[in-house]
């Protein structure tokens, strides 16, 4: 091979190596640089900030309307649940025998609270309260319901105890 052919082959090999390097390394770097510039422009753009603020206000109004619809106040779930049980028990002549402290279980991405309470009354009234808990209000999921028929030997009357375990999930 003569010197001229070697130089041509070296030049062609160099050009091919530049094309391969561009394809595997440089083109991706340029794409990332363009994305960064675009994100910086979006970050600085006040029009997008205004639009996002308007969207956040709309979401806030929507969440407030859902909370009002479900009759939630800015109180804890436990307080709202107690308020609900008090109102319903007065309407349906049911007694709240027991309302225990919530049992908390923490996860990596949230928390699970179990509310345990006991109602006393007739079956239809307790069933109405359970139905309202499940359908009308979003306190959580009813995990367990157990009914026990008890007798008061002094007054010779029977009554029904219902123990309910309701769980609610919240994310951190």
N, C-alpha and C positions, 0 to 999 in steps of 0.2 A: 504494500500500500504506500502510496506516495503521501507526502506531507499535506497536500491540498485535500485529499479524501479524508484524512484523519481529522483535519480541522473542520470539515463539513459535518462529519459524524459527531464530533464533539459539540458543535453548535446545535445540531438537531437533538442530541441527547440532553443538552442543557435546556433547550426550549421545551422538550417533553417533560423534564423534571420540574420546570417552572409551572407548566400547566397542571401537572398532577398535584403539586404543592398548593396551587391556587384552589383546585377542586376540593382537596381534603382539609385545608387549614384556613386559607385566607378568605374564601367566600363565606364561611360560617362566621368568621370574625366580623366581616363587613355587615352581615345580616344582623348580628347582635348589636353592632354599633348603631344601625338604623333604628332598631327597636328601642334602644336606650334613648336616642334623640326624640323619638316619637313620644315615649312615656314622659320625658322631661317637659315636652311641650304641653302634653295633656295635664300634667301636674301644675304647671304654671297658668294654664288657660283659665281665666276667671269665669268664662261662660259655662264651662263644665262644672265649676264649683257651684255656681248659682243653680244649675240644673240638678245637681246632686242634693243641694240643700232643699230644693222644692220637693224632690222625691222623698227625702227623709221626713219632711213635714207631712206629706200625704200618708206615708206609712205610719207615722205617729198617730194621725187622726184615725186611720183605719184600726189600729190596735186599740185605741181608746174606745172606739165604737164597739168593737168586739167585747171588750171588758165591760162596757155599760150594758150591752145586750145580755151578757151572762151574769149581770148584777155583781161584778167584782168591784171592790173599792181598792184603794192603794194600801190595803192591809195584807197581812200574811194569809196564806191559804188556810191555816188552822183557824184563824179568826173568822174568815168568810164561811168556812164549813160550820163552825159553831153557830154563827148568825143564822145560817140556813136551817140547821137542825132545830134551833129554838123556834123560829117562825113556823116551820112545818109541824113541829110537835104541838104547838099551841093550836094550830088549825085542826089537826087530826086526833087530838086527845091522846098523845103518846108521850111517855116520860123518857127523858134521857137519864138512864141509870148511871152510866159510867162513860167518861171520856178521858182516855189515857194520854200521856205525853207521846208525841210522835216518835217513832223509832227511825233513826237516820242511818242510812248506809251510803258511804261515799264511794264513787267510782273514779276512774281516771278523767272521764269527760262529763261527769255530772253527779247528781245526788238523788237518792230514792228515799222518800219519806212514807212511812206507813202510819196511818191514823186508825186507832182501834177505839170503837165506841159501842155501847150497848143501849138498845132501845127496849122499852116495855110497853105493850099495848096489844090491841087485837091485830090479827094477821093482815087484814085488808088495809089498815092504816099504815102499818110498817111497810107493806108492799108498795103503797103509794109513795112513801118517802124514798124507798130504794129506787123506784122508777124515776122519780124526779132527780135523784142523784146521778143516775146513769144517763138520762136523756136531756134534761134541761140545763144542767150545770156541768162545768168542766173542772171538777175538783181532782179527778184522776180516775183510776180504774178500780172497780170493786174486785178484790182478790178472793174474799171469803165471806160467806154469810152462813151463820149457824143459828138455828132456832132451837129453843129449849122450852118445854112446857113445864111450868112450876106451879106449885100449890101453896097458898098461904093457909096454914092450918088454923090460925086464929079466926080468920073470917070465912073459912071454908070456901075460898074462891080460887079459880085457876087463872093464870095469866101467862103470857108468852114473852120470853126474853129473846132478843135477836142481837147477836154479836156480829159486827160488821168490821172488816178490815179493808180499808181503802188506801191505795198507794198512788202517789204522784211522783213524777219524774221532773227534775229540773237540771238544765245544763249549766255548766260553770262559765 
